[in-house]
Amino acid sequence: MPGAELAQYGLATFAVAGLVYIVGQFLRQRNDQGLTSVIENNTKALEQLAGAIQSMQVSLARQETKLDELLERARR
């Protein structure tokens, strides 16, 4: 019966395609979660870096003010 064998091949193909689809969806969801965590980590790192840069700018401004005062004293 060639029709029955053909039907079995069709069902097997459908089952394999379904499994590939399910595994693909699982991997995509896993990658999306991984990408989300990477983005969150990078955002936190950039926020910390921005805070460090701001504190350095404040420190540099203070040092510049002190240098200006010392220079003014030296000129007198």
Predicted model as a PDB file, atoms N, CA, C, CB and O in Angstrom, pLDDT in the B-factor column:
MODEL        1                                                                  
ATOM      1  N   MET A   1       0.815  -1.186   0.000  1.00 51.00           N  
ATOM      2  CA  MET A   1       0.000   0.000   0.000  1.00 51.00           C  
ATOM      3  C   MET A   1       0.866   1.260   0.000  1.00 51.00           C  
ATOM      4  CB  MET A   1      -0.931  -0.007   1.196  1.00 51.00           C  
ATOM      5  O   MET A   1       1.319   1.690   1.060  1.00 51.00           O  
ATOM      6  N   PRO A   2       1.092   1.830  -1.118  1.00 66.00           N  
ATOM      7  CA  PRO A   2       1.934   3.018  -1.179  1.00 66.00           C  
ATOM      8  C   PRO A   2       1.277   4.237  -0.512  1.00 66.00           C  
ATOM      9  CB  PRO A   2       2.263   3.338  -2.627  1.00 66.00           C  
ATOM     10  O   PRO A   2       1.991   5.113  -0.024  1.00 66.00           O  
ATOM     11  N   GLY A   3      -0.032   4.317  -0.478  1.00 69.00           N  
ATOM     12  CA  GLY A   3      -0.712   5.465   0.130  1.00 69.00           C  
ATOM     13  C   GLY A   3      -0.489   5.511   1.635  1.00 69.00           C  
ATOM     14  O   GLY A   3      -0.310   6.591   2.199  1.00 69.00           O  
ATOM     15  N   ALA A   4      -0.496   4.352   2.293  1.00 75.00           N  
ATOM     16  CA  ALA A   4      -0.304   4.303   3.738  1.00 75.00           C  
ATOM     17  C   ALA A   4       1.128   4.700   4.104  1.00 75.00           C  
ATOM     18  CB  ALA A   4      -0.624   2.897   4.278  1.00 75.00           C  
ATOM     19  O   ALA A   4       1.356   5.420   5.076  1.00 75.00           O  
ATOM     20  N   GLU A   5       2.090   4.216   3.305  1.00 79.00           N  
ATOM     21  CA  GLU A   5       3.484   4.591   3.573  1.00 79.00           C  
ATOM     22  C   GLU A   5       3.697   6.086   3.353  1.00 79.00           C  
ATOM     23  CB  GLU A   5       4.443   3.783   2.677  1.00 79.00           C  
ATOM     24  O   GLU A   5       4.413   6.736   4.115  1.00 79.00           O  
ATOM     25  N   LEU A   6       3.080   6.620   2.322  1.00 76.00           N  
ATOM     26  CA  LEU A   6       3.189   8.039   2.042  1.00 76.00           C  
ATOM     27  C   LEU A   6       2.588   8.856   3.192  1.00 76.00           C  
ATOM     28  CB  LEU A   6       2.492   8.379   0.711  1.00 76.00           C  
ATOM     29  O   LEU A   6       3.132   9.891   3.578  1.00 76.00           O  
ATOM     30  N   ALA A   7       1.472   8.386   3.730  1.00 78.00           N  
ATOM     31  CA  ALA A   7       0.832   9.074   4.851  1.00 78.00           C  
ATOM     32  C   ALA A   7       1.737   9.024   6.086  1.00 78.00           C  
ATOM     33  CB  ALA A   7      -0.548   8.440   5.165  1.00 78.00           C  
ATOM     34  O   ALA A   7       1.833   9.999   6.831  1.00 78.00           O  
ATOM     35  N   GLN A   8       2.396   7.887   6.295  1.00 83.00           N  
ATOM     36  CA  GLN A   8       3.309   7.792   7.443  1.00 83.00           C  
ATOM     37  C   GLN A   8       4.489   8.757   7.290  1.00 83.00           C  
ATOM     38  CB  GLN A   8       3.826   6.346   7.599  1.00 83.00           C  
ATOM     39  O   GLN A   8       4.895   9.405   8.254  1.00 83.00           O  
ATOM     40  N   TYR A   9       5.032   8.847   6.080  1.00 82.00           N  
ATOM     41  CA  TYR A   9       6.115   9.798   5.838  1.00 82.00           C  
ATOM     42  C   TYR A   9       5.636  11.241   6.051  1.00 82.00           C  
ATOM     43  CB  TYR A   9       6.668   9.626   4.409  1.00 82.00           C  
ATOM     44  O   TYR A   9       6.363  12.068   6.601  1.00 82.00           O  
ATOM     45  N   GLY A  10       4.455  11.520   5.628  1.00 82.00           N  
ATOM     46  CA  GLY A  10       3.884  12.856   5.816  1.00 82.00           C  
ATOM     47  C   GLY A  10       3.732  13.185   7.292  1.00 82.00           C  
ATOM     48  O   GLY A  10       4.079  14.282   7.731  1.00 82.00           O  
ATOM     49  N   LEU A  11       3.207  12.225   8.060  1.00 85.00           N  
ATOM     50  CA  LEU A  11       3.055  12.433   9.501  1.00 85.00           C  
ATOM     51  C   LEU A  11       4.410  12.581  10.179  1.00 85.00           C  
ATOM     52  CB  LEU A  11       2.279  11.274  10.131  1.00 85.00           C  
ATOM     53  O   LEU A  11       4.570  13.412  11.073  1.00 85.00           O  
ATOM     54  N   ALA A  12       5.380  11.787   9.762  1.00 87.00           N  
ATOM     55  CA  ALA A  12       6.717  11.887  10.347  1.00 87.00           C  
ATOM     56  C   ALA A  12       7.333  13.248  10.034  1.00 87.00           C  
ATOM     57  CB  ALA A  12       7.625  10.754   9.824  1.00 87.00           C  
ATOM     58  O   ALA A  12       7.949  13.869  10.900  1.00 87.00           O  
ATOM     59  N   THR A  13       7.168  13.704   8.805  1.00 89.00           N  
ATOM     60  CA  THR A  13       7.686  15.018   8.421  1.00 89.00           C  
ATOM     61  C   THR A  13       7.022  16.121   9.250  1.00 89.00           C  
ATOM     62  CB  THR A  13       7.458  15.269   6.913  1.00 89.00           C  
ATOM     63  O   THR A  13       7.693  17.037   9.726  1.00 89.00           O  
ATOM     64  N   PHE A  14       5.720  16.026   9.415  1.00 87.00           N  
ATOM     65  CA  PHE A  14       4.975  17.003  10.211  1.00 87.00           C  
ATOM     66  C   PHE A  14       5.464  16.994  11.662  1.00 87.00           C  
ATOM     67  CB  PHE A  14       3.458  16.707  10.154  1.00 87.00           C  
ATOM     68  O   PHE A  14       5.620  18.055  12.266  1.00 87.00           O  
ATOM     69  N   ALA A  15       5.704  15.815  12.221  1.00 89.00           N  
ATOM     70  CA  ALA A  15       6.164  15.701  13.608  1.00 89.00           C  
ATOM     71  C   ALA A  15       7.563  16.306  13.769  1.00 89.00           C  
ATOM     72  CB  ALA A  15       6.169  14.222  14.052  1.00 89.00           C  
ATOM     73  O   ALA A  15       7.823  17.020  14.737  1.00 89.00           O  
ATOM     74  N   VAL A  16       8.458  16.019  12.822  1.00 89.00           N  
ATOM     75  CA  VAL A  16       9.816  16.565  12.884  1.00 89.00           C  
ATOM     76  C   VAL A  16       9.778  18.088  12.746  1.00 89.00           C  
ATOM     77  CB  VAL A  16      10.708  15.942  11.776  1.00 89.00           C  
ATOM     78  O   VAL A  16      10.487  18.794  13.464  1.00 89.00           O  
ATOM     79  N   ALA A  17       8.960  18.593  11.836  1.00 90.00           N  
ATOM     80  CA  ALA A  17       8.849  20.040  11.658  1.00 90.00           C  
ATOM     81  C   ALA A  17       8.292  20.681  12.930  1.00 90.00           C  
ATOM     82  CB  ALA A  17       7.947  20.376  10.441  1.00 90.00           C  
ATOM     83  O   ALA A  17       8.735  21.762  13.318  1.00 90.00           O  
ATOM     84  N   GLY A  18       7.343  20.040  13.573  1.00 87.00           N  
ATOM     85  CA  GLY A  18       6.802  20.556  14.830  1.00 87.00           C  
ATOM     86  C   GLY A  18       7.847  20.601  15.917  1.00 87.00           C  
ATOM     87  O   GLY A  18       7.924  21.579  16.661  1.00 87.00           O  
ATOM     88  N   LEU A  19       8.654  19.563  16.024  1.00 88.00           N  
ATOM     89  CA  LEU A  19       9.731  19.545  17.019  1.00 88.00           C  
ATOM     90  C   LEU A  19      10.772  20.632  16.744  1.00 88.00           C  
ATOM     91  CB  LEU A  19      10.408  18.171  17.040  1.00 88.00           C  
ATOM     92  O   LEU A  19      11.245  21.293  17.668  1.00 88.00           O  
ATOM     93  N   VAL A  20      11.120  20.809  15.487  1.00 89.00           N  
ATOM     94  CA  VAL A  20      12.085  21.855  15.120  1.00 89.00           C  
ATOM     95  C   VAL A  20      11.511  23.221  15.487  1.00 89.00           C  
ATOM     96  CB  VAL A  20      12.427  21.793  13.595  1.00 89.00           C  
ATOM     97  O   VAL A  20      12.236  24.071  16.005  1.00 89.00           O  
ATOM     98  N   TYR A  21      10.241  23.443  15.232  1.00 90.00           N  
ATOM     99  CA  TYR A  21       9.602  24.713  15.565  1.00 90.00           C  
ATOM    100  C   TYR A  21       9.622  24.951  17.077  1.00 90.00           C  
ATOM    101  CB  TYR A  21       8.156  24.739  15.040  1.00 90.00           C  
ATOM    102  O   TYR A  21       9.957  26.046  17.528  1.00 90.00           O  
ATOM    103  N   ILE A  22       9.266  23.934  17.854  1.00 89.00           N  
ATOM    104  CA  ILE A  22       9.224  24.067  19.312  1.00 89.00           C  
ATOM    105  C   ILE A  22      10.621  24.340  19.864  1.00 89.00           C  
ATOM    106  CB  ILE A  22       8.634  22.795  19.956  1.00 89.00           C  
ATOM    107  O   ILE A  22      10.788  25.210  20.720  1.00 89.00           O  
ATOM    108  N   VAL A  23      11.614  23.616  19.390  1.00 87.00           N  
ATOM    109  CA  VAL A  23      12.993  23.838  19.847  1.00 87.00           C  
ATOM    110  C   VAL A  23      13.457  25.235  19.437  1.00 87.00           C  
ATOM    111  CB  VAL A  23      13.949  22.755  19.266  1.00 87.00           C  
ATOM    112  O   VAL A  23      14.127  25.916  20.214  1.00 87.00           O  
ATOM    113  N   GLY A  24      13.113  25.658  18.246  1.00 85.00           N  
ATOM    114  CA  GLY A  24      13.478  27.003  17.789  1.00 85.00           C  
ATOM    115  C   GLY A  24      12.861  28.082  18.662  1.00 85.00           C  
ATOM    116  O   GLY A  24      13.530  29.054  19.013  1.00 85.00           O  
ATOM    117  N   GLN A  25      11.594  27.922  19.015  1.00 86.00           N  
ATOM    118  CA  GLN A  25      10.935  28.888  19.895  1.00 86.00           C  
ATOM    119  C   GLN A  25      11.594  28.921  21.267  1.00 86.00           C  
ATOM    120  CB  GLN A  25       9.449  28.555  20.037  1.00 86.00           C  
ATOM    121  O   GLN A  25      11.780  29.991  21.846  1.00 86.00           O  
ATOM    122  N   PHE A  26      11.944  27.758  21.781  1.00 83.00           N  
ATOM    123  CA  PHE A  26      12.607  27.681  23.084  1.00 83.00           C  
ATOM    124  C   PHE A  26      13.949  28.398  23.052  1.00 83.00           C  
ATOM    125  CB  PHE A  26      12.800  26.217  23.504  1.00 83.00           C  
ATOM    126  O   PHE A  26      14.273  29.158  23.964  1.00 83.00           O  
ATOM    127  N   LEU A  27      14.735  28.154  21.996  1.00 81.00           N  
ATOM    128  CA  LEU A  27      16.041  28.794  21.886  1.00 81.00           C  
ATOM    129  C   LEU A  27      15.909  30.300  21.693  1.00 81.00           C  
ATOM    130  CB  LEU A  27      16.830  28.188  20.733  1.00 81.00           C  
ATOM    131  O   LEU A  27      16.712  31.061  22.233  1.00 81.00           O  
ATOM    132  N   ARG A  28      14.917  30.739  20.937  1.00 82.00           N  
ATOM    133  CA  ARG A  28      14.711  32.168  20.736  1.00 82.00           C  
ATOM    134  C   ARG A  28      14.356  32.843  22.056  1.00 82.00           C  
ATOM    135  CB  ARG A  28      13.607  32.416  19.693  1.00 82.00           C  
ATOM    136  O   ARG A  28      14.868  33.920  22.361  1.00 82.00           O  
ATOM    137  N   GLN A  29      13.483  32.215  22.838  1.00 80.00           N  
ATOM    138  CA  GLN A  29      13.094  32.789  24.122  1.00 80.00           C  
ATOM    139  C   GLN A  29      14.305  32.860  25.051  1.00 80.00           C  
ATOM    140  CB  GLN A  29      11.960  31.961  24.770  1.00 80.00           C  
ATOM    141  O   GLN A  29      14.491  33.840  25.773  1.00 80.00           O  
ATOM    142  N   ARG A  30      15.112  31.821  25.022  1.00 77.00           N  
ATOM    143  CA  ARG A  30      16.316  31.796  25.862  1.00 77.00           C  
ATOM    144  C   ARG A  30      17.293  32.886  25.442  1.00 77.00           C  
ATOM    145  CB  ARG A  30      16.999  30.419  25.786  1.00 77.00           C  
ATOM    146  O   ARG A  30      17.891  33.538  26.298  1.00 77.00           O  
ATOM    147  N   ASN A  31      17.465  33.096  24.134  1.00 74.00           N  
ATOM    148  CA  ASN A  31      18.353  34.151  23.641  1.00 74.00           C  
ATOM    149  C   ASN A  31      17.816  35.525  23.999  1.00 74.00           C  
ATOM    150  CB  ASN A  31      18.531  34.037  22.127  1.00 74.00           C  
ATOM    151  O   ASN A  31      18.588  36.415  24.357  1.00 74.00           O  
ATOM    152  N   ASP A  32      16.503  35.714  23.907  1.00 75.00           N  
ATOM    153  CA  ASP A  32      15.907  36.997  24.262  1.00 75.00           C  
ATOM    154  C   ASP A  32      16.144  37.306  25.733  1.00 75.00           C  
ATOM    155  CB  ASP A  32      14.403  37.000  23.952  1.00 75.00           C  
ATOM    156  O   ASP A  32      16.425  38.452  26.084  1.00 75.00           O  
ATOM    157  N   GLN A  33      16.034  36.300  26.600  1.00 76.00           N  
ATOM    158  CA  GLN A  33      16.276  36.513  28.021  1.00 76.00           C  
ATOM    159  C   GLN A  33      17.748  36.828  28.264  1.00 76.00           C  
ATOM    160  CB  GLN A  33      15.848  35.280  28.835  1.00 76.00           C  
ATOM    161  O   GLN A  33      18.077  37.675  29.094  1.00 76.00           O  
ATOM    162  N   GLY A  34      18.619  36.156  27.550  1.00 75.00           N  
ATOM    163  CA  GLY A  34      20.053  36.422  27.676  1.00 75.00           C  
ATOM    164  C   GLY A  34      20.389  37.819  27.194  1.00 75.00           C  
ATOM    165  O   GLY A  34      21.196  38.514  27.811  1.00 75.00           O  
ATOM    166  N   LEU A  35      19.778  38.237  26.099  1.00 75.00           N  
ATOM    167  CA  LEU A  35      20.007  39.569  25.560  1.00 75.00           C  
ATOM    168  C   LEU A  35      19.493  40.626  26.527  1.00 75.00           C  
ATOM    169  CB  LEU A  35      19.333  39.722  24.191  1.00 75.00           C  
ATOM    170  O   LEU A  35      20.124  41.667  26.708  1.00 75.00           O  
ATOM    171  N   THR A  36      18.358  40.362  27.141  1.00 79.00           N  
ATOM    172  CA  THR A  36      17.795  41.305  28.114  1.00 79.00           C  
ATOM    173  C   THR A  36      18.733  41.469  29.300  1.00 79.00           C  
ATOM    174  CB  THR A  36      16.409  40.830  28.596  1.00 79.00           C  
ATOM    175  O   THR A  36      18.952  42.589  29.760  1.00 79.00           O  
ATOM    176  N   SER A  37      19.282  40.388  29.794  1.00 83.00           N  
ATOM    177  CA  SER A  37      20.187  40.489  30.942  1.00 83.00           C  
ATOM    178  C   SER A  37      21.482  41.211  30.557  1.00 83.00           C  
ATOM    179  CB  SER A  37      20.507  39.088  31.497  1.00 83.00           C  
ATOM    180  O   SER A  37      22.036  41.951  31.369  1.00 83.00           O  
ATOM    181  N   VAL A  38      21.961  41.008  29.347  1.00 81.00           N  
ATOM    182  CA  VAL A  38      23.159  41.706  28.889  1.00 81.00           C  
ATOM    183  C   VAL A  38      22.895  43.210  28.810  1.00 81.00           C  
ATOM    184  CB  VAL A  38      23.613  41.164  27.514  1.00 81.00           C  
ATOM    185  O   VAL A  38      23.732  44.014  29.219  1.00 81.00           O  
ATOM    186  N   ILE A  39      21.730  43.585  28.284  1.00 83.00           N  
ATOM    187  CA  ILE A  39      21.378  45.002  28.177  1.00 83.00           C  
ATOM    188  C   ILE A  39      21.265  45.626  29.565  1.00 83.00           C  
ATOM    189  CB  ILE A  39      20.053  45.178  27.402  1.00 83.00           C  
ATOM    190  O   ILE A  39      21.742  46.738  29.790  1.00 83.00           O  
ATOM    191  N   GLU A  40      20.632  44.905  30.499  1.00 88.00           N  
ATOM    192  CA  GLU A  40      20.498  45.423  31.863  1.00 88.00           C  
ATOM    193  C   GLU A  40      21.869  45.596  32.520  1.00 88.00           C  
ATOM    194  CB  GLU A  40      19.620  44.484  32.710  1.00 88.00           C  
ATOM    195  O   GLU A  40      22.123  46.604  33.179  1.00 88.00           O  
ATOM    196  N   ASN A  41      22.740  44.621  32.340  1.00 90.00           N  
ATOM    197  CA  ASN A  41      24.091  44.711  32.922  1.00 90.00           C  
ATOM    198  C   ASN A  41      24.870  45.877  32.329  1.00 90.00           C  
ATOM    199  CB  ASN A  41      24.863  43.400  32.698  1.00 90.00           C  
ATOM    200  O   ASN A  41      25.563  46.598  33.047  1.00 90.00           O  
ATOM    201  N   ASN A  42      24.755  46.060  31.012  1.00 90.00           N  
ATOM    202  CA  ASN A  42      25.460  47.164  30.373  1.00 90.00           C  
ATOM    203  C   ASN A  42      24.914  48.507  30.842  1.00 90.00           C  
ATOM    204  CB  ASN A  42      25.354  47.053  28.855  1.00 90.00           C  
ATOM    205  O   ASN A  42      25.670  49.463  31.018  1.00 90.00           O  
ATOM    206  N   THR A  43      23.592  48.578  31.046  1.00 91.00           N  
ATOM    207  CA  THR A  43      22.988  49.816  31.534  1.00 91.00           C  
ATOM    208  C   THR A  43      23.505  50.154  32.924  1.00 91.00           C  
ATOM    209  CB  THR A  43      21.457  49.701  31.552  1.00 91.00           C  
ATOM    210  O   THR A  43      23.842  51.306  33.200  1.00 91.00           O  
ATOM    211  N   LYS A  44      23.571  49.158  33.801  1.00 92.00           N  
ATOM    212  CA  LYS A  44      24.098  49.391  35.153  1.00 92.00           C  
ATOM    213  C   LYS A  44      25.554  49.842  35.097  1.00 92.00           C  
ATOM    214  CB  LYS A  44      23.973  48.114  36.010  1.00 92.00           C  
ATOM    215  O   LYS A  44      25.953  50.754  35.821  1.00 92.00           O  
ATOM    216  N   ALA A  45      26.337  49.213  34.248  1.00 91.00           N  
ATOM    217  CA  ALA A  45      27.753  49.577  34.128  1.00 91.00           C  
ATOM    218  C   ALA A  45      27.904  51.009  33.618  1.00 91.00           C  
ATOM    219  CB  ALA A  45      28.485  48.599  33.186  1.00 91.00           C  
ATOM    220  O   ALA A  45      28.759  51.753  34.100  1.00 91.00           O  
ATOM    221  N   LEU A  46      27.076  51.396  32.645  1.00 90.00           N  
ATOM    222  CA  LEU A  46      27.152  52.760  32.128  1.00 90.00           C  
ATOM    223  C   LEU A  46      26.729  53.779  33.179  1.00 90.00           C  
ATOM    224  CB  LEU A  46      26.281  52.902  30.887  1.00 90.00           C  
ATOM    225  O   LEU A  46      27.305  54.865  33.253  1.00 90.00           O  
ATOM    226  N   GLU A  47      25.730  53.442  33.991  1.00 90.00           N  
ATOM    227  CA  GLU A  47      25.313  54.344  35.065  1.00 90.00           C  
ATOM    228  C   GLU A  47      26.440  54.523  36.086  1.00 90.00           C  
ATOM    229  CB  GLU A  47      24.042  53.806  35.759  1.00 90.00           C  
ATOM    230  O   GLU A  47      26.692  55.637  36.546  1.00 90.00           O  
ATOM    231  N   GLN A  48      27.112  53.435  36.436  1.00 92.00           N  
ATOM    232  CA  GLN A  48      28.233  53.527  37.363  1.00 92.00           C  
ATOM    233  C   GLN A  48      29.365  54.355  36.768  1.00 92.00           C  
ATOM    234  CB  GLN A  48      28.738  52.132  37.731  1.00 92.00           C  
ATOM    235  O   GLN A  48      29.984  55.159  37.465  1.00 92.00           O  
ATOM    236  N   LEU A  49      29.634  54.161  35.492  1.00 90.00           N  
ATOM    237  CA  LEU A  49      30.679  54.924  34.820  1.00 90.00           C  
ATOM    238  C   LEU A  49      30.326  56.412  34.787  1.00 90.00           C  
ATOM    239  CB  LEU A  49      30.895  54.394  33.394  1.00 90.00           C  
ATOM    240  O   LEU A  49      31.190  57.260  35.006  1.00 90.00           O  
ATOM    241  N   ALA A  50      29.066  56.726  34.517  1.00 90.00           N  
ATOM    242  CA  ALA A  50      28.644  58.126  34.502  1.00 90.00           C  
ATOM    243  C   ALA A  50      28.815  58.750  35.884  1.00 90.00           C  
ATOM    244  CB  ALA A  50      27.180  58.244  34.039  1.00 90.00           C  
ATOM    245  O   ALA A  50      29.244  59.898  35.994  1.00 90.00           O  
ATOM    246  N   GLY A  51      28.485  58.010  36.933  1.00 87.00           N  
ATOM    247  CA  GLY A  51      28.679  58.507  38.291  1.00 87.00           C  
ATOM    248  C   GLY A  51      30.142  58.747  38.599  1.00 87.00           C  
ATOM    249  O   GLY A  51      30.493  59.744  39.230  1.00 87.00           O  
ATOM    250  N   ALA A  52      30.987  57.847  38.162  1.00 89.00           N  
ATOM    251  CA  ALA A  52      32.425  58.008  38.389  1.00 89.00           C  
ATOM    252  C   ALA A  52      32.958  59.226  37.634  1.00 89.00           C  
ATOM    253  CB  ALA A  52      33.186  56.738  37.956  1.00 89.00           C  
ATOM    254  O   ALA A  52      33.780  59.973  38.167  1.00 89.00           O  
ATOM    255  N   ILE A  53      32.506  59.427  36.421  1.00 87.00           N  
ATOM    256  CA  ILE A  53      32.951  60.576  35.628  1.00 87.00           C  
ATOM    257  C   ILE A  53      32.502  61.877  36.288  1.00 87.00           C  
ATOM    258  CB  ILE A  53      32.405  60.489  34.183  1.00 87.00           C  
ATOM    259  O   ILE A  53      33.260  62.845  36.340  1.00 87.00           O  
ATOM    260  N   GLN A  54      31.267  61.897  36.793  1.00 86.00           N  
ATOM    261  CA  GLN A  54      30.781  63.104  37.463  1.00 86.00           C  
ATOM    262  C   GLN A  54      31.600  63.410  38.709  1.00 86.00           C  
ATOM    263  CB  GLN A  54      29.305  62.951  37.832  1.00 86.00           C  
ATOM    264  O   GLN A  54      31.945  64.566  38.955  1.00 86.00           O  
ATOM    265  N   SER A  55      31.911  62.394  39.491  1.00 85.00           N  
ATOM    266  CA  SER A  55      32.710  62.633  40.694  1.00 85.00           C  
ATOM    267  C   SER A  55      34.113  63.096  40.330  1.00 85.00           C  
ATOM    268  CB  SER A  55      32.780  61.366  41.554  1.00 85.00           C  
ATOM    269  O   SER A  55      34.700  63.907  41.046  1.00 85.00           O  
ATOM    270  N   MET A  56      34.660  62.590  39.225  1.00 85.00           N  
ATOM    271  CA  MET A  56      35.975  63.035  38.775  1.00 85.00           C  
ATOM    272  C   MET A  56      35.921  64.491  38.327  1.00 85.00           C  
ATOM    273  CB  MET A  56      36.485  62.144  37.632  1.00 85.00           C  
ATOM    274  O   MET A  56      36.853  65.255  38.579  1.00 85.00           O  
ATOM    275  N   GLN A  57      34.828  64.878  37.661  1.00 84.00           N  
ATOM    276  CA  GLN A  57      34.687  66.262  37.211  1.00 84.00           C  
ATOM    277  C   GLN A  57      34.614  67.207  38.404  1.00 84.00           C  
ATOM    278  CB  GLN A  57      33.435  66.419  36.330  1.00 84.00           C  
ATOM    279  O   GLN A  57      35.218  68.279  38.385  1.00 84.00           O  
ATOM    280  N   VAL A  58      33.878  66.813  39.441  1.00 83.00           N  
ATOM    281  CA  VAL A  58      33.791  67.639  40.645  1.00 83.00           C  
ATOM    282  C   VAL A  58      35.168  67.762  41.283  1.00 83.00           C  
ATOM    283  CB  VAL A  58      32.776  67.042  41.652  1.00 83.00           C  
ATOM    284  O   VAL A  58      35.575  68.849  41.695  1.00 83.00           O  
ATOM    285  N   SER A  59      35.878  66.649  41.363  1.00 85.00           N  
ATOM    286  CA  SER A  59      37.217  66.666  41.946  1.00 85.00           C  
ATOM    287  C   SER A  59      38.154  67.553  41.133  1.00 85.00           C  
ATOM    288  CB  SER A  59      37.780  65.243  42.034  1.00 85.00           C  
ATOM    289  O   SER A  59      38.947  68.303  41.702  1.00 85.00           O  
ATOM    290  N   LEU A  60      38.069  67.473  39.821  1.00 84.00           N  
ATOM    291  CA  LEU A  60      38.916  68.304  38.968  1.00 84.00           C  
ATOM    292  C   LEU A  60      38.560  69.780  39.123  1.00 84.00           C  
ATOM    293  CB  LEU A  60      38.782  67.877  37.499  1.00 84.00           C  
ATOM    294  O   LEU A  60      39.447  70.635  39.112  1.00 84.00           O  
ATOM    295  N   ALA A  61      37.299  70.080  39.262  1.00 86.00           N  
ATOM    296  CA  ALA A  61      36.894  71.475  39.449  1.00 86.00           C  
ATOM    297  C   ALA A  61      37.446  72.016  40.765  1.00 86.00           C  
ATOM    298  CB  ALA A  61      35.355  71.605  39.420  1.00 86.00           C  
ATOM    299  O   ALA A  61      37.904  73.157  40.827  1.00 86.00           O  
ATOM    300  N   ARG A  62      37.403  71.213  41.797  1.00 87.00           N  
ATOM    301  CA  ARG A  62      37.953  71.633  43.087  1.00 87.00           C  
ATOM    302  C   ARG A  62      39.463  71.863  42.976  1.00 87.00           C  
ATOM    303  CB  ARG A  62      37.648  70.576  44.176  1.00 87.00           C  
ATOM    304  O   ARG A  62      39.992  72.851  43.485  1.00 87.00           O  
ATOM    305  N   GLN A  63      40.136  70.945  42.312  1.00 89.00           N  
ATOM    306  CA  GLN A  63      41.582  71.087  42.150  1.00 89.00           C  
ATOM    307  C   GLN A  63      41.909  72.334  41.331  1.00 89.00           C  
ATOM    308  CB  GLN A  63      42.177  69.834  41.478  1.00 89.00           C  
ATOM    309  O   GLN A  63      42.871  73.044  41.626  1.00 89.00           O  
ATOM    310  N   GLU A  64      41.117  72.590  40.321  1.00 88.00           N  
ATOM    311  CA  GLU A  64      41.345  73.772  39.492  1.00 88.00           C  
ATOM    312  C   GLU A  64      41.161  75.048  40.323  1.00 88.00           C  
ATOM    313  CB  GLU A  64      40.386  73.775  38.277  1.00 88.00           C  
ATOM    314  O   GLU A  64      41.928  76.002  40.195  1.00 88.00           O  
ATOM    315  N   THR A  65      40.135  75.047  41.170  1.00 90.00           N  
ATOM    316  CA  THR A  65      39.912  76.201  42.037  1.00 90.00           C  
ATOM    317  C   THR A  65      41.088  76.404  42.987  1.00 90.00           C  
ATOM    318  CB  THR A  65      38.613  76.029  42.834  1.00 90.00           C  
ATOM    319  O   THR A  65      41.539  77.531  43.191  1.00 90.00           O  
ATOM    320  N   LYS A  66      41.578  75.327  43.559  1.00 91.00           N  
ATOM    321  CA  LYS A  66      42.726  75.425  44.462  1.00 91.00           C  
ATOM    322  C   LYS A  66      43.962  75.929  43.719  1.00 91.00           C  
ATOM    323  CB  LYS A  66      43.019  74.059  45.109  1.00 91.00           C  
ATOM    324  O   LYS A  66      44.707  76.759  44.241  1.00 91.00           O  
ATOM    325  N   LEU A  67      44.178  75.435  42.516  1.00 91.00           N  
ATOM    326  CA  LEU A  67      45.323  75.898  41.730  1.00 91.00           C  
ATOM    327  C   LEU A  67      45.192  77.379  41.394  1.00 91.00           C  
ATOM    328  CB  LEU A  67      45.456  75.078  40.442  1.00 91.00           C  
ATOM    329  O   LEU A  67      46.174  78.119  41.438  1.00 91.00           O  
ATOM    330  N   ASP A  68      43.980  77.807  41.061  1.00 90.00           N  
ATOM    331  CA  ASP A  68      43.780  79.229  40.771  1.00 90.00           C  
ATOM    332  C   ASP A  68      44.088  80.080  41.996  1.00 90.00           C  
ATOM    333  CB  ASP A  68      42.340  79.486  40.297  1.00 90.00           C  
ATOM    334  O   ASP A  68      44.693  81.145  41.875  1.00 90.00           O  
ATOM    335  N   GLU A  69      43.676  79.618  43.176  1.00 91.00           N  
ATOM    336  CA  GLU A  69      43.954  80.345  44.407  1.00 91.00           C  
ATOM    337  C   GLU A  69      45.459  80.398  44.673  1.00 91.00           C  
ATOM    338  CB  GLU A  69      43.223  79.692  45.590  1.00 91.00           C  
ATOM    339  O   GLU A  69      45.988  81.449  45.036  1.00 91.00           O  
ATOM    340  N   LEU A  70      46.138  79.288  44.498  1.00 91.00           N  
ATOM    341  CA  LEU A  70      47.593  79.256  44.706  1.00 91.00           C  
ATOM    342  C   LEU A  70      48.313  80.153  43.695  1.00 91.00           C  
ATOM    343  CB  LEU A  70      48.119  77.810  44.597  1.00 91.00           C  
ATOM    344  O   LEU A  70      49.279  80.829  44.045  1.00 91.00           O  
ATOM    345  N   LEU A  71      47.858  80.159  42.477  1.00 90.00           N  
ATOM    346  CA  LEU A  71      48.456  80.996  41.454  1.00 90.00           C  
ATOM    347  C   LEU A  71      48.248  82.470  41.786  1.00 90.00           C  
ATOM    348  CB  LEU A  71      47.868  80.667  40.078  1.00 90.00           C  
ATOM    349  O   LEU A  71      49.154  83.288  41.630  1.00 90.00           O  
ATOM    350  N   GLU A  72      47.050  82.792  42.244  1.00 90.00           N  
ATOM    351  CA  GLU A  72      46.761  84.174  42.648  1.00 90.00           C  
ATOM    352  C   GLU A  72      47.671  84.604  43.811  1.00 90.00           C  
ATOM    353  CB  GLU A  72      45.270  84.316  43.055  1.00 90.00           C  
ATOM    354  O   GLU A  72      48.190  85.721  43.810  1.00 90.00           O  
ATOM    355  N   ARG A  73      47.860  83.738  44.780  1.00 90.00           N  
ATOM    356  CA  ARG A  73      48.754  84.036  45.902  1.00 90.00           C  
ATOM    357  C   ARG A  73      50.190  84.211  45.436  1.00 90.00           C  
ATOM    358  CB  ARG A  73      48.680  82.929  46.951  1.00 90.00           C  
ATOM    359  O   ARG A  73      50.904  85.093  45.912  1.00 90.00           O  
ATOM    360  N   ALA A  74      50.610  83.365  44.502  1.00 90.00           N  
ATOM    361  CA  ALA A  74      51.979  83.435  43.996  1.00 90.00           C  
ATOM    362  C   ALA A  74      52.216  84.726  43.228  1.00 90.00           C  
ATOM    363  CB  ALA A  74      52.279  82.234  43.104  1.00 90.00           C  
ATOM    364  O   ALA A  74      53.332  85.247  43.237  1.00 90.00           O  
ATOM    365  N   ARG A  75      51.206  85.246  42.572  1.00 89.00           N  
ATOM    366  CA  ARG A  75      51.344  86.488  41.806  1.00 89.00           C  
ATOM    367  C   ARG A  75      51.476  87.698  42.723  1.00 89.00           C  
ATOM    368  CB  ARG A  75      50.147  86.672  40.875  1.00 89.00           C  
ATOM    369  O   ARG A  75      52.058  88.705  42.320  1.00 89.00           O  
ATOM    370  N   ARG A  76      50.964  87.629  43.917  1.00 83.00           N  
ATOM    371  CA  ARG A  76      51.019  88.768  44.852  1.00 83.00           C  
ATOM    372  C   ARG A  76      52.359  88.949  45.397  1.00 83.00           C  
ATOM    373  CB  ARG A  76      50.062  88.605  45.972  1.00 83.00           C  
ATOM    374  O   ARG A  76      52.583  89.858  46.197  1.00 83.00           O  
TER     375      ARG A  76                                                      
ENDMDL                                                                          
END                                                                             
